[in-house]
């Protein structure tokens, strides 16, 4: 694919999430996202809860309105949380949501060129967003770059091999034309390609949940 393809891909996604940013936290979206958030946070606190209690730095890539980092920041006030998102409207929503929390920062940025220094974070999360990223290899490489050696990477994304997902994908093409869904083996390969050891995997609903460690 060309640079023009990348520009078009990202513009479509930015437009999509700008459009839905105003009601992303509303009751319709929460039918899906409330149990999803609880599952993601449950995975992190189970797998890395002790680390978080020690006061570490965590990054949420493609954080949307910042709901996951907000909830974690309230639960772990001695740890530092950062969210980054490509869409300015989502960034504004997230910043408003966490304005009273001193241990959260929200930045605007591209997952394929993260605006952070090397080995800055102990934990990185990207949830329900990999299929929106044009340069998935570069994004995983960037996550490996900003993650400390031995750090935890939580990768959650929709499971491309499920019948429900294939049907949903057909419906979503009407509004979400710029996306790709990955099967389990593809996600495993992405992680292994960039120096991650898979510590845990489970499929919940139609999402893959990975906990990987940077070697």
Backbone as a chain_set.jsonl record, in Angstrom:
{"seq": "XXXXXXXXXXXXXXXXXXXXXXXXXXXXXXXXXXXXXXXXXXXXXXXXXXXXXXXXXXXXXXXXXXXXXXXXXXXXXXXXXXXXXXXXXXXXXXXXXXXXXXXXXXXXXXXXXXXXXXXXXXXXXXXXXXXXXXXXXXXXXXXXXXXXXXXXXXXXXXXXXXXXXXXXXXXXXXXXXXXXXXXXXXXXXXXXXXXXXXXXXXXXXXXXXXXXXXX", "coords": {"N": [[0.828, -1.197, 0.0], [0.348, 2.353, -0.517], [1.625, 5.646, 0.486], [-0.464, 7.397, 0.113], [-2.609, 5.631, 0.401], [-2.371, 5.057, 3.119], [-2.822, 7.604, 4.224], [-5.488, 8.037, 3.438], [-6.754, 5.89, 4.741], [-6.268, 6.499, 7.489], [-7.53, 8.968, 7.627], [-10.224, 8.267, 7.192], [-10.729, 6.733, 9.501], [-10.222, 8.658, 11.479], [-12.249, 10.492, 10.901], [-14.478, 8.856, 11.353], [-14.295, 8.354, 14.144], [-14.32, 10.917, 15.143], [-16.916, 11.647, 14.522], [-18.382, 9.853, 16.167], [-17.509, 10.474, 18.704], [-18.927, 12.149, 20.441], [-21.023, 10.637, 21.462], [-19.895, 8.326, 22.334], [-19.501, 7.417, 24.918], [-22.061, 6.923, 25.634], [-25.279, 5.319, 26.393], [-25.966, 3.371, 24.448], [-23.535, 2.5, 23.243], [-22.389, 1.56, 25.577], [-23.597, -0.85, 26.104], [-22.083, -2.745, 24.796], [-19.45, -1.921, 25.556], [-19.264, -1.702, 28.384], [-19.166, -4.362, 29.714], [-16.897, -5.132, 28.297], [-14.865, -3.283, 29.057], [-14.675, -3.988, 31.763], [-13.714, -6.579, 31.529], [-11.224, -6.182, 30.296], [-9.902, -4.523, 32.191], [-10.019, -6.248, 34.365], [-8.354, -8.305, 33.453], [-5.879, -6.951, 33.342], [-5.502, -6.138, 36.038], [-5.458, -8.58, 37.31], [-3.274, -9.876, 36.113], [-1.23, -8.002, 36.34], [-1.581, -6.559, 38.633], [-0.156, -6.4, 41.097], [2.188, -5.19, 40.265], [1.197, -2.691, 39.471], [0.437, -1.658, 41.934], [2.848, -0.973, 42.99], [3.476, 1.42, 41.893], [3.823, 2.37, 38.976], [4.407, 3.091, 35.429], [1.977, 3.288, 32.963], [0.774, 2.845, 29.643], [-1.909, 3.524, 27.474], [-2.661, 2.75, 24.32], [-4.332, 4.205, 21.569], [-6.536, 5.203, 23.084], [-9.111, 6.208, 23.059], [-11.886, 7.683, 24.604], [-10.645, 7.604, 27.006], [-11.516, 5.932, 29.067], [-10.623, 3.483, 30.21], [-8.026, 4.082, 31.285], [-8.829, 6.061, 33.051], [-10.413, 4.671, 34.949], [-8.528, 2.852, 35.968], [-6.663, 4.65, 37.014], [-8.014, 5.78, 39.145], [-8.272, 3.568, 40.798], [-5.617, 2.855, 41.244], [-3.919, 5.049, 42.563], [-1.243, 5.711, 42.977], [0.193, 5.078, 40.791], [1.229, 5.98, 37.426], [-0.531, 7.035, 34.573], [-0.949, 7.055, 31.063], [-2.628, 8.083, 28.162], [-3.028, 7.757, 24.634], [-4.172, 8.952, 21.517], [-5.307, 8.974, 18.111], [-7.309, 10.668, 17.203], [-8.349, 13.963, 17.479], [-10.817, 14.816, 18.633], [-11.523, 12.696, 20.319], [-9.375, 12.817, 22.08], [-9.853, 15.283, 23.341], [-12.244, 14.692, 24.691], [-11.328, 12.694, 26.423], [-9.43, 14.128, 27.95], [-11.08, 15.957, 29.269], [-12.514, 14.208, 30.839], [-10.636, 13.214, 32.649], [-9.72, 15.352, 34.054], [-9.608, 15.985, 36.762], [-7.844, 14.229, 37.833], [-4.649, 13.663, 38.914], [-2.778, 11.827, 38.138], [-2.91, 11.066, 35.491], [-2.296, 11.454, 32.022], [-3.166, 12.673, 28.825], [-2.475, 12.297, 25.446], [-2.155, 13.412, 22.025], [-1.596, 11.41, 19.216], [0.021, 9.145, 16.858], [-0.244, 5.645, 16.605], [1.701, 4.305, 15.197], [3.894, 5.884, 15.392], [4.791, 6.647, 18.103], [4.701, 9.284, 20.491], [6.744, 9.173, 22.555], [9.534, 8.505, 24.737], [12.145, 5.985, 24.527], [11.721, 2.881, 26.281], [9.971, 3.759, 28.331], [7.671, 2.948, 29.646], [6.117, 0.637, 31.935], [3.971, -0.982, 31.508], [1.918, -1.614, 28.72], [-1.069, -1.114, 26.936], [-3.238, -2.033, 24.286], [-6.378, -1.912, 23.126], [-9.084, -3.244, 21.366], [-8.464, -1.897, 19.014], [-6.408, -2.46, 17.22], [-7.255, -3.311, 14.711], [-7.878, -0.976, 13.491], [-5.575, 0.21, 12.729], [-3.294, 1.197, 10.32], [-0.562, 0.601, 9.807], [0.277, -1.964, 11.192], [2.501, -3.544, 11.939], [4.509, -1.635, 12.425], [3.299, -0.296, 14.522], [3.254, -2.237, 16.59], [5.988, -2.566, 16.834], [6.67, -0.013, 17.764], [5.39, -0.036, 20.232], [6.915, -2.005, 21.484], [9.284, -0.579, 21.573], [8.802, 1.583, 23.381], [8.285, 0.246, 25.7], [9.546, -1.088, 28.715], [12.229, -3.455, 29.222], [11.19, -6.701, 29.99], [8.7, -5.761, 30.549], [5.048, -5.593, 30.553], [2.745, -6.292, 27.988], [-0.464, -5.799, 26.955], [-2.619, -6.993, 24.678], [-5.534, -6.647, 22.995], [-8.035, -7.578, 20.801], [-10.544, -7.804, 18.213], [-11.732, -11.014, 17.198], [-10.948, -12.434, 14.271], [-11.685, -14.907, 13.243], [-14.201, -15.746, 14.056], [-17.634, -16.588, 13.503], [-19.625, -14.746, 14.155], [-18.173, -12.402, 14.195], [-17.371, -12.233, 11.512], [-19.827, -11.765, 10.312], [-20.512, -9.349, 11.568], [-18.422, -7.807, 10.595], [-19.109, -7.642, 7.903], [-21.434, -6.086, 8.066], [-20.312, -3.801, 9.261], [-18.747, -2.688, 7.292], [-20.17, -0.759, 5.976], [-19.926, 1.574, 7.418], [-17.425, 1.482, 8.578], [-15.099, 1.337, 6.816], [-12.354, 1.194, 6.731], [-10.642, -1.139, 7.959], [-9.201, -4.13, 9.453], [-9.533, -7.444, 10.413], [-7.99, -9.691, 12.663], [-6.849, -13.068, 12.909], [-6.187, -15.485, 15.519], [-3.587, -16.701, 15.2], [-2.276, -14.865, 13.549], [-2.045, -12.648, 15.228], [-0.479, -13.708, 17.251], [1.867, -14.097, 15.781], [2.565, -11.463, 15.152], [3.243, -10.505, 17.696], [5.421, -12.184, 18.376], [7.186, -11.512, 16.332], [8.208, -9.121, 17.188], [9.648, -9.404, 19.494], [8.256, -10.367, 21.757], [7.145, -12.478, 24.387], [4.564, -14.719, 24.782], [2.482, -14.779, 27.502], [-0.065, -15.312, 28.395], [-3.175, -16.318, 27.008], [-6.531, -15.871, 26.003], [-9.78, -16.324, 24.647], [-12.49, -14.282, 24.7], [-15.862, -13.903, 24.332], [-16.096, -12.371, 21.259], [-13.456, -11.557, 21.131], [-9.87, -11.517, 21.094], [-7.633, -11.973, 23.771], [-4.532, -11.112, 24.879], [-1.717, -11.486, 26.983], [1.455, -10.396, 26.94], [5.019, -10.508, 27.287], [7.811, -8.348, 27.16], [10.791, -9.458, 25.896]], "CA": [[0.0, 0.0, 0.0], [1.098, 3.588, -0.671], [1.417, 6.699, 1.476], [-1.821, 7.897, -0.111], [-3.515, 4.663, 1.023], [-2.271, 5.27, 4.562], [-3.487, 8.871, 4.535], [-6.929, 7.821, 3.281], [-7.14, 4.975, 5.809], [-6.3, 7.207, 8.761], [-8.559, 10.01, 7.558], [-11.528, 7.622, 7.388], [-10.873, 6.38, 10.903], [-10.329, 9.886, 12.26], [-13.598, 11.017, 10.666], [-15.431, 7.973, 12.034], [-14.262, 8.531, 15.592], [-14.774, 12.28, 15.425], [-18.377, 11.598, 14.45], [-19.0, 9.127, 17.278], [-16.918, 10.845, 19.989], [-19.909, 12.791, 21.303], [-21.915, 9.664, 22.113], [-19.118, 7.098, 22.541], [-19.715, 6.979, 26.3], [-23.492, 6.841, 25.868], [-25.866, 4.047, 26.816], [-25.966, 2.384, 23.365], [-22.189, 1.939, 23.174], [-22.06, 0.895, 26.834], [-24.082, -2.227, 26.065], [-20.904, -3.528, 24.442], [-18.197, -1.535, 26.178], [-19.184, -1.884, 29.837], [-18.534, -5.656, 30.024], [-15.57, -5.174, 27.685], [-13.959, -2.566, 29.943], [-14.479, -4.774, 32.978], [-12.874, -7.717, 31.196], [-9.864, -5.679, 30.054], [-9.341, -4.095, 33.472], [-9.846, -7.451, 35.165], [-7.162, -8.99, 32.972], [-4.698, -6.187, 33.752], [-5.326, -6.161, 37.49], [-5.113, -9.949, 37.697], [-1.949, -10.216, 35.607], [-0.217, -6.998, 36.672], [-2.077, -5.752, 39.749], [0.901, -6.169, 42.081], [3.098, -4.203, 39.664], [0.545, -1.387, 39.518], [0.457, -1.187, 43.311], [4.186, -0.468, 43.285], [3.604, 2.76, 41.344], [4.538, 2.273, 37.708], [3.887, 3.889, 34.322], [1.216, 2.497, 32.0], [0.314, 3.543, 28.441], [-3.038, 2.969, 26.721], [-2.567, 3.195, 22.933], [-5.684, 4.333, 21.01], [-7.299, 5.181, 24.34], [-10.478, 6.692, 22.902], [-12.271, 8.712, 25.579], [-9.839, 7.461, 28.213], [-12.26, 5.289, 30.152], [-9.825, 2.457, 30.891], [-7.01, 4.716, 32.13], [-9.515, 6.769, 34.142], [-10.784, 3.713, 35.993], [-7.316, 2.338, 36.596], [-6.031, 5.735, 37.767], [-8.75, 5.914, 40.404], [-7.977, 2.383, 41.615], [-4.179, 2.827, 41.562], [-3.542, 6.463, 42.547], [0.207, 5.906, 43.074], [0.77, 4.773, 39.484], [1.047, 7.009, 36.411], [-1.213, 6.512, 33.392], [-0.939, 7.903, 29.879], [-3.41, 7.633, 27.019], [-2.707, 8.437, 23.375], [-5.161, 8.643, 20.487], [-5.118, 9.658, 16.83], [-8.43, 11.562, 16.902], [-8.395, 15.094, 18.407], [-12.083, 14.873, 19.371], [-11.429, 11.707, 21.387], [-8.412, 13.354, 23.04], [-10.548, 16.317, 24.116], [-13.18, 14.001, 25.588], [-10.552, 12.019, 27.456], [-8.841, 15.135, 28.835], [-12.151, 16.475, 30.123], [-12.912, 13.146, 31.769], [-9.614, 12.953, 33.673], [-9.166, 16.655, 34.45], [-9.414, 16.046, 38.21], [-6.919, 13.173, 38.231], [-3.282, 14.143, 38.719], [-1.884, 10.746, 37.688], [-3.254, 10.688, 34.118], [-1.993, 12.394, 30.947], [-3.709, 12.25, 27.537], [-1.74, 12.916, 24.344], [-2.571, 13.101, 20.66], [-0.48, 10.806, 18.503], [-0.202, 7.994, 15.985], [0.298, 4.412, 17.181], [2.873, 3.888, 14.424], [4.989, 6.824, 15.694], [4.4, 7.097, 19.435], [5.48, 10.455, 20.917], [7.316, 8.894, 23.867], [10.928, 8.053, 24.687], [12.384, 4.546, 24.649], [11.666, 2.212, 27.591], [9.345, 4.71, 29.25], [6.519, 2.375, 30.334], [6.168, -0.719, 32.488], [2.81, -1.7, 30.977], [1.248, -0.987, 27.574], [-2.332, -1.727, 26.516], [-3.985, -1.568, 23.118], [-7.582, -2.732, 23.171], [-10.134, -3.019, 20.378], [-7.99, -0.824, 18.128], [-5.416, -2.904, 16.242], [-7.872, -3.412, 13.382], [-7.999, 0.378, 12.944], [-4.232, 0.738, 12.505], [-2.823, 0.895, 8.971], [0.772, -0.002, 9.881], [0.232, -2.735, 12.428], [3.845, -3.971, 12.311], [5.19, -0.482, 13.012], [2.665, 0.0, 15.809], [3.751, -3.192, 17.583], [7.398, -2.219, 17.033], [6.695, 1.182, 18.598], [5.04, -0.455, 21.59], [8.112, -2.66, 22.01], [10.304, 0.457, 21.819], [8.515, 2.403, 24.568], [8.095, -0.644, 26.839], [10.777, -1.522, 29.366], [12.54, -4.883, 29.159], [10.428, -7.426, 30.994], [7.406, -5.126, 30.736], [3.846, -6.303, 30.122], [1.948, -5.76, 26.875], [-1.797, -6.388, 26.861], [-3.158, -6.797, 23.336], [-6.912, -7.135, 22.898], [-8.669, -7.162, 19.553], [-11.613, -8.677, 17.762], [-11.27, -12.294, 16.658], [-11.366, -12.506, 12.877], [-12.127, -16.228, 12.816], [-15.531, -16.096, 14.555], [-18.739, -16.37, 12.575], [-20.283, -13.5, 14.542], [-17.324, -11.292, 13.76], [-17.438, -12.132, 10.056], [-21.108, -11.124, 10.007], [-20.401, -7.97, 12.003], [-17.532, -7.143, 9.655], [-19.871, -7.354, 6.684], [-22.291, -4.952, 8.395], [-19.503, -2.635, 9.597], [-18.14, -2.095, 6.105], [-20.968, 0.393, 5.547], [-19.44, 2.77, 8.115], [-16.057, 1.281, 9.028], [-14.482, 0.73, 5.635], [-10.914, 1.022, 6.922], [-10.345, -2.025, 9.07], [-8.812, -5.503, 9.184], [-9.656, -8.285, 11.592], [-6.909, -10.668, 12.731], [-7.081, -14.346, 13.578], [-5.278, -15.685, 16.642], [-2.226, -16.984, 14.753], [-1.68, -13.63, 13.035], [-1.691, -11.808, 16.362], [0.674, -14.361, 17.878], [3.037, -13.836, 14.949], [2.913, -10.059, 15.355], [3.918, -10.391, 18.986], [6.699, -12.875, 18.304], [8.052, -10.767, 15.411], [8.752, -7.92, 17.819], [10.348, -9.708, 20.736], [7.371, -10.621, 22.891], [6.823, -13.836, 24.795], [3.148, -14.761, 25.173], [2.321, -15.332, 28.84], [-1.452, -15.734, 28.585], [-4.122, -16.049, 25.926], [-7.895, -16.371, 26.152], [-10.765, -15.651, 23.802], [-13.697, -13.981, 25.457], [-16.795, -13.377, 23.35], [-15.417, -12.398, 19.969], [-12.201, -10.829, 21.248], [-8.642, -12.142, 21.56], [-6.964, -11.304, 24.887], [-3.16, -11.561, 25.052], [-0.736, -10.841, 27.86], [2.786, -10.735, 26.458], [6.121, -9.871, 28.002], [8.937, -7.99, 26.316], [11.95, -10.261, 26.24]], "C": [[0.87, 1.258, 0.0], [0.853, 4.556, 0.482], [0.016, 7.27, 1.352], [-2.851, 6.956, 0.502], [-3.543, 4.865, 2.533], [-3.019, 6.537, 4.98], [-5.0, 8.716, 4.468], [-7.468, 6.956, 4.41], [-7.288, 5.725, 7.133], [-7.334, 8.317, 8.768], [-9.944, 9.424, 7.791], [-11.756, 7.279, 8.855], [-11.006, 7.608, 11.791], [-11.724, 10.496, 12.106], [-14.648, 10.186, 11.396], [-15.476, 8.259, 13.524], [-14.536, 9.963, 16.02], [-16.293, 12.315, 15.479], [-18.987, 10.948, 15.691], [-18.468, 9.544, 18.649], [-17.94, 11.422, 20.968], [-20.836, 11.827, 22.02], [-21.224, 8.327, 22.393], [-19.304, 6.528, 23.945], [-21.186, 6.83, 26.649], [-23.993, 5.426, 26.099], [-25.837, 2.983, 25.72], [-24.603, 1.705, 23.263], [-21.849, 1.146, 24.429], [-22.599, -0.528, 26.905], [-22.931, -3.174, 25.725], [-19.719, -3.209, 25.34], [-18.138, -1.754, 27.685], [-18.623, -3.251, 30.219], [-17.136, -5.792, 29.438], [-14.542, -4.484, 28.572], [-13.648, -3.398, 31.187], [-13.565, -5.963, 32.713], [-11.419, -7.283, 30.996], [-9.196, -5.3, 31.376], [-9.111, -5.289, 34.39], [-8.605, -8.218, 34.765], [-5.892, -8.278, 33.459], [-4.466, -6.304, 35.248], [-4.991, -7.561, 37.995], [-3.676, -10.268, 37.319], [-0.861, -9.248, 36.087], [-0.61, -6.12, 37.85], [-1.026, -5.431, 40.786], [1.881, -5.115, 41.57], [2.497, -2.801, 39.775], [0.572, -0.808, 40.933], [1.807, -0.585, 43.686], [4.431, 0.92, 42.691], [4.426, 2.791, 40.083], [3.877, 3.156, 36.656], [3.221, 2.972, 33.31], [0.729, 3.377, 30.858], [-0.851, 2.79, 27.825], [-2.988, 3.577, 25.323], [-3.95, 3.133, 22.298], [-6.696, 4.285, 22.147], [-8.737, 5.643, 24.209], [-10.785, 7.808, 23.886], [-11.6, 8.514, 26.931], [-10.487, 6.721, 29.36], [-11.427, 4.262, 30.911], [-8.777, 3.1, 31.797], [-7.651, 5.494, 33.277], [-9.828, 5.817, 35.282], [-9.56, 3.165, 36.719], [-6.643, 3.401, 37.457], [-6.716, 5.955, 39.107], [-8.391, 4.766, 41.35], [-6.529, 2.354, 42.086], [-3.612, 4.251, 41.54], [-2.036, 6.72, 42.62], [0.926, 5.549, 41.779], [0.45, 5.894, 38.505], [0.481, 6.391, 35.138], [-1.186, 7.548, 32.273], [-1.818, 7.27, 28.812], [-2.994, 8.409, 25.791], [-3.722, 8.005, 22.329], [-4.937, 9.516, 19.264], [-6.13, 10.77, 16.595], [-8.528, 12.703, 17.906], [-9.678, 15.155, 19.228], [-12.105, 13.872, 20.526], [-10.472, 12.2, 22.484], [-9.068, 14.399, 23.929], [-11.514, 15.705, 25.117], [-12.434, 13.366, 26.752], [-9.964, 13.021, 28.449], [-9.881, 15.737, 29.767], [-12.502, 15.462, 31.209], [-11.921, 12.98, 32.918], [-9.044, 14.24, 34.272], [-8.914, 16.765, 35.951], [-8.478, 14.962, 38.735], [-5.489, 13.61, 37.907], [-2.347, 13.083, 38.156], [-2.239, 10.229, 36.296], [-2.885, 11.815, 33.164], [-2.549, 11.825, 29.645], [-2.985, 13.025, 26.433], [-2.372, 12.551, 23.009], [-1.377, 12.517, 19.919], [-0.885, 9.568, 17.735], [0.467, 6.761, 16.598], [1.563, 3.949, 16.467], [4.063, 4.822, 14.612], [4.697, 7.448, 17.057], [5.303, 8.233, 19.926], [6.076, 10.305, 22.31], [8.732, 8.341, 23.705], [11.018, 6.528, 24.852], [12.259, 4.091, 26.104], [11.057, 3.107, 28.668], [8.276, 4.051, 30.128], [6.769, 0.954, 30.82], [5.073, -1.608, 31.899], [2.265, -0.916, 29.788], [0.01, -1.811, 27.238], [-2.741, -1.163, 25.168], [-5.189, -2.485, 22.995], [-8.608, -2.28, 22.136], [-9.747, -1.937, 19.369], [-7.018, -1.291, 17.061], [-5.99, -2.934, 14.831], [-8.114, -2.051, 12.738], [-6.641, 0.966, 12.552], [-3.69, 0.259, 11.167], [-1.499, 0.142, 8.983], [0.901, -0.797, 11.174], [1.617, -3.198, 12.878], [4.608, -2.825, 12.985], [4.612, -0.143, 14.379], [3.168, -0.944, 16.902], [5.229, -2.929, 17.876], [7.54, -0.991, 17.934], [6.354, 0.845, 20.047], [6.226, -1.152, 22.247], [9.185, -1.635, 22.37], [10.059, 1.193, 23.127], [8.328, 1.566, 25.835], [9.449, -1.086, 27.401], [10.992, -3.025, 29.162], [11.844, -5.6, 30.313], [9.045, -6.856, 31.249], [6.26, -5.926, 30.14], [3.118, -5.56, 29.011], [0.637, -6.528, 26.821], [-2.404, -6.004, 25.512], [-4.523, -7.453, 23.257], [-7.493, -6.653, 21.58], [-9.674, -8.223, 19.107], [-11.057, -9.907, 17.037], [-11.827, -12.509, 15.258], [-11.923, -13.836, 12.447], [-13.533, -16.589, 13.268], [-16.614, -15.753, 13.539], [-19.448, -15.056, 12.868], [-19.487, -12.298, 14.054], [-17.363, -11.121, 12.253], [-18.735, -11.45, 9.625], [-21.053, -9.644, 10.367], [-19.514, -7.178, 11.042], [-18.225, -6.767, 8.362], [-20.785, -6.153, 6.902], [-21.461, -3.68, 8.569], [-18.89, -1.962, 8.389], [-18.897, -0.873, 5.611], [-20.469, 1.686, 6.199], [-17.958, 2.694, 8.443], [-15.255, 0.622, 7.913], [-12.992, 0.463, 5.82], [-10.651, 0.156, 8.146], [-9.871, -3.386, 8.556], [-8.915, -6.295, 10.478], [-8.628, -9.414, 11.532], [-7.38, -11.964, 13.397], [-5.986, -14.528, 14.628], [-3.83, -15.87, 16.194], [-1.522, -15.742, 14.221], [-1.235, -12.725, 14.175], [-0.506, -12.397, 17.126], [1.95, -14.059, 17.11], [3.507, -12.391, 15.093], [3.712, -9.881, 16.649], [5.316, -11.006, 18.933], [7.692, -12.137, 17.405], [8.782, -9.614, 16.088], [9.245, -8.178, 19.236], [9.479, -9.884, 21.956], [7.193, -12.115, 23.125], [5.388, -13.849, 25.315], [3.005, -15.489, 26.503], [0.926, -15.898, 29.069], [-2.267, -15.417, 27.349], [-5.477, -16.629, 26.305], [-8.766, -15.654, 25.13], [-12.045, -15.517, 24.604], [-14.679, -13.3, 24.517], [-16.173, -13.475, 21.976], [-14.17, -11.516, 19.98], [-11.061, -11.745, 21.681], [-8.073, -11.302, 22.716], [-5.585, -11.919, 25.067], [-2.482, -10.77, 26.151], [0.616, -11.324, 27.406], [3.827, -9.96, 27.253], [7.251, -9.562, 27.044], [10.192, -8.721, 26.793], [13.188, -9.365, 26.407]], "O": [[2.008, 1.223, 0.469], [-0.002, 4.326, 1.338], [-0.622, 7.591, 2.354], [-3.851, 7.408, 1.06], [-4.608, 4.846, 3.151], [-3.756, 6.538, 5.966], [-5.716, 9.207, 5.34], [-8.521, 7.253, 4.975], [-8.306, 5.602, 7.814], [-7.952, 8.583, 9.799], [-10.753, 10.013, 8.508], [-12.842, 7.504, 9.391], [-11.794, 7.617, 12.737], [-12.309, 10.963, 13.084], [-15.585, 10.726, 11.982], [-16.552, 8.392, 14.107], [-14.947, 10.195, 17.157], [-16.882, 12.932, 16.366], [-19.992, 11.43, 16.213], [-18.928, 9.021, 19.664], [-17.836, 11.213, 22.177], [-21.381, 12.159, 23.074], [-21.884, 7.322, 22.655], [-19.27, 5.313, 24.141], [-21.534, 6.634, 27.814], [-23.235, 4.46, 26.012], [-25.698, 1.799, 26.029], [-24.521, 0.478, 23.205], [-21.104, 0.168, 24.362], [-22.102, -1.333, 27.692], [-22.819, -4.261, 26.292], [-19.052, -4.118, 25.833], [-17.051, -1.974, 28.22], [-17.669, -3.303, 30.996], [-16.286, -6.479, 30.004], [-13.467, -5.032, 28.816], [-12.495, -3.495, 31.607], [-12.742, -6.32, 33.555], [-10.497, -7.945, 31.475], [-8.065, -5.704, 31.647], [-8.116, -5.334, 35.114], [-7.88, -8.727, 35.62], [-4.952, -8.92, 33.928], [-3.339, -6.547, 35.68], [-4.308, -7.704, 39.009], [-2.94, -10.86, 38.107], [0.298, -9.637, 36.225], [-0.033, -5.051, 38.046], [-0.991, -4.317, 41.308], [2.345, -4.262, 42.326], [3.189, -1.846, 40.126], [0.714, 0.403, 41.105], [1.889, 0.229, 44.605], [5.467, 1.533, 42.95], [5.591, 3.189, 40.102], [2.919, 3.874, 36.942], [3.819, 1.998, 32.853], [0.321, 4.517, 31.075], [-0.798, 1.57, 27.669], [-3.239, 4.77, 25.15], [-4.665, 2.143, 22.455], [-7.591, 3.44, 22.169], [-9.516, 5.49, 25.149], [-10.028, 8.773, 23.99], [-11.951, 9.187, 27.9], [-10.063, 6.859, 30.507], [-11.518, 4.182, 32.136], [-8.648, 2.711, 32.957], [-7.076, 5.577, 34.362], [-9.546, 6.114, 36.443], [-9.564, 3.033, 37.943], [-6.107, 3.085, 38.519], [-6.06, 6.282, 40.095], [-8.227, 4.971, 42.553], [-6.238, 1.89, 43.189], [-2.903, 4.62, 40.603], [-1.594, 7.836, 42.351], [2.144, 5.703, 41.685], [-0.484, 6.667, 38.72], [0.954, 5.351, 34.679], [-1.374, 8.743, 32.499], [-1.759, 6.061, 28.587], [-2.646, 9.586, 25.883], [-4.09, 6.832, 22.26], [-4.446, 10.64, 19.362], [-5.844, 11.718, 15.864], [-8.77, 12.448, 19.086], [-9.634, 15.511, 20.405], [-12.645, 14.167, 21.592], [-10.736, 12.016, 23.672], [-8.861, 14.399, 25.143], [-11.592, 16.15, 26.262], [-12.841, 13.479, 27.908], [-9.997, 12.787, 29.657], [-9.589, 15.998, 30.934], [-12.756, 15.828, 32.357], [-12.316, 12.645, 34.035], [-8.001, 14.214, 34.925], [-8.08, 17.567, 36.371], [-8.336, 14.796, 39.946], [-5.168, 13.892, 36.752], [-1.234, 13.404, 37.739], [-1.913, 9.092, 35.952], [-3.127, 12.987, 33.453], [-2.42, 10.628, 29.386], [-2.893, 14.251, 26.479], [-3.034, 11.522, 22.878], [-0.274, 13.06, 19.984], [-1.969, 9.016, 17.924], [1.609, 6.829, 17.054], [2.403, 3.276, 17.064], [5.131, 4.579, 14.05], [4.393, 8.637, 17.149], [6.525, 8.157, 19.796], [5.937, 11.195, 23.15], [9.077, 7.782, 22.664], [10.058, 5.883, 25.273], [12.635, 4.809, 27.03], [11.575, 3.194, 29.782], [7.998, 4.531, 31.227], [7.515, 0.184, 30.215], [5.229, -2.826, 31.804], [2.162, 0.31, 29.845], [0.04, -3.041, 27.254], [-2.612, 0.037, 24.925], [-5.043, -3.689, 22.784], [-8.95, -1.101, 22.045], [-10.591, -1.159, 18.925], [-6.815, -0.581, 16.076], [-5.293, -2.619, 13.866], [-8.51, -1.974, 11.575], [-6.574, 2.104, 12.089], [-3.633, -0.944, 10.909], [-1.329, -0.838, 8.257], [1.549, -0.361, 12.126], [1.885, -3.243, 14.079], [5.274, -3.031, 13.999], [5.343, 0.252, 15.288], [3.474, -0.506, 18.011], [5.673, -3.051, 19.017], [8.437, -0.941, 18.776], [6.96, 1.38, 20.975], [6.514, -0.924, 23.421], [9.907, -1.803, 23.353], [10.991, 1.409, 23.901], [8.223, 2.12, 26.93], [10.371, -1.412, 26.653], [10.035, -3.771, 28.954], [11.904, -5.161, 31.462], [8.292, -7.39, 32.063], [6.473, -6.824, 29.325], [2.905, -4.35, 29.091], [0.624, -7.748, 26.663], [-2.665, -4.83, 25.248], [-4.653, -8.665, 23.431], [-7.451, -5.462, 21.275], [-9.652, -9.367, 19.56], [-10.037, -9.831, 16.351], [-13.024, -12.736, 15.081], [-12.568, -13.924, 11.403], [-14.026, -17.655, 12.898], [-16.52, -14.762, 12.814], [-19.83, -14.332, 11.947], [-20.045, -11.314, 13.569], [-17.385, -9.994, 11.758], [-18.741, -10.654, 8.686], [-21.483, -8.788, 9.594], [-19.809, -6.029, 10.715], [-17.965, -5.708, 7.791], [-20.903, -5.296, 6.026], [-21.844, -2.613, 8.091], [-18.544, -0.782, 8.45], [-18.333, -0.039, 4.903], [-20.573, 2.762, 5.61], [-17.299, 3.726, 8.574], [-14.792, -0.51, 8.052], [-12.427, -0.396, 5.143], [-10.459, 0.672, 9.247], [-10.1, -3.749, 7.402], [-8.432, -5.855, 11.521], [-8.421, -10.018, 10.48], [-8.195, -11.951, 14.319], [-4.984, -13.812, 14.623], [-2.932, -15.248, 16.762], [-0.317, -15.577, 14.413], [-0.173, -12.106, 14.102], [0.366, -11.662, 17.591], [2.994, -13.794, 17.707], [4.708, -12.127, 15.149], [4.73, -9.189, 16.674], [6.281, -10.4, 19.399], [8.893, -12.132, 17.675], [9.838, -9.18, 15.628], [9.256, -7.276, 20.073], [9.905, -9.587, 23.072], [7.104, -12.904, 22.184], [5.043, -13.066, 26.2], [3.359, -16.662, 26.623], [0.75, -16.844, 29.838], [-2.078, -14.378, 26.716], [-5.567, -17.727, 26.854], [-8.508, -14.5, 24.792], [-12.6, -16.492, 25.111], [-14.377, -12.243, 23.962], [-15.76, -14.559, 21.564], [-13.858, -10.83, 19.007], [-11.243, -12.63, 22.517], [-8.04, -10.074, 22.642], [-5.468, -13.105, 25.373], [-2.639, -9.554, 26.251], [0.909, -12.518, 27.472], [3.547, -8.9, 27.815], [7.617, -10.395, 26.215], [10.592, -8.606, 27.952], [14.275, -9.863, 26.7]]}, "num_chains": 1, "name": "protein.A"}
